């Protein structure tokens, strides 16, 4: 399952850090963060608890870029 989220990130380097952090979260199969479109695309396993995983993604992204926003 794939979902797209609106984000706020200040620079392309920050977006890359967020993407790498999101990919490391358990339950995330793939993640792409676009600075240009201010969107994050996340691919989950079919039976995944999307809400719980995204809470962990937000925490992981805040650790690498504390002023980013992900709108769930």
C-alpha positions as CSV (number, residue, x, y, z in Angstrom):
1,X,0.0,0.0,0.0
2,X,1.3,3.5,-0.9
3,X,0.3,6.8,0.7
4,X,1.3,10.3,0.0
5,X,1.6,13.0,2.7
6,X,2.1,16.7,2.5
7,X,5.2,17.9,4.3
8,X,7.1,21.1,5.0
9,X,10.9,20.9,4.7
10,X,13.4,23.7,4.3
11,X,16.0,22.3,1.9
12,X,16.7,19.4,-0.4
13,X,19.4,18.1,1.9
14,X,16.9,18.0,4.8
15,X,14.5,16.1,2.5
16,X,17.2,13.5,1.8
17,X,17.8,13.0,5.5
18,X,14.1,12.6,6.1
19,X,13.9,10.0,3.3
20,X,16.8,8.0,4.7
21,X,15.3,8.1,8.2
22,X,11.9,7.0,7.0
23,X,13.3,4.1,5.1
24,X,14.8,2.7,8.3
25,X,11.5,2.6,10.2
26,X,10.1,-0.9,10.6
27,X,7.1,-1.5,8.4
28,X,8.2,1.0,5.7
29,X,9.1,-0.8,2.4
30,X,10.1,2.4,0.6
31,X,9.9,6.1,1.0
32,X,10.5,9.1,-1.2
33,X,10.7,12.7,-0.1
34,X,10.4,15.5,-2.6
35,X,11.6,18.9,-1.6
36,X,10.2,20.4,-4.9
37,X,6.7,19.2,-4.4
38,X,6.8,19.1,-0.6
39,X,5.4,15.6,-0.5
40,X,6.4,12.3,1.1
41,X,5.4,9.0,-0.5
42,X,5.6,5.9,1.7
43,X,5.1,2.3,0.7
44,X,3.9,0.0,3.5
45,X,3.5,-3.8,3.7
46,X,-0.1,-4.9,2.9
47,X,-1.0,-5.8,6.5
48,X,0.8,-2.9,8.1
49,X,-0.7,-0.6,10.8
50,X,-0.2,2.6,8.8
51,X,-1.1,5.0,11.6
52,X,1.4,3.4,14.1
53,X,4.2,3.3,11.4
54,X,3.7,6.9,10.4
55,X,4.0,8.0,14.1
56,X,7.4,6.3,14.1
57,X,8.3,7.9,10.8
58,X,7.5,11.3,12.2
59,X,9.6,10.6,15.2
60,X,12.5,9.4,13.0
61,X,12.3,12.5,10.8
62,X,12.1,14.9,13.7
63,X,15.4,13.4,15.0
64,X,17.2,14.3,11.8
65,X,15.4,17.5,11.0
66,X,13.6,18.9,14.0
67,X,11.7,21.7,12.2
68,X,10.1,19.5,9.5
69,X,6.4,18.8,9.4
70,X,4.5,15.8,8.1
71,X,0.8,16.2,7.8
72,X,-0.9,12.9,8.6
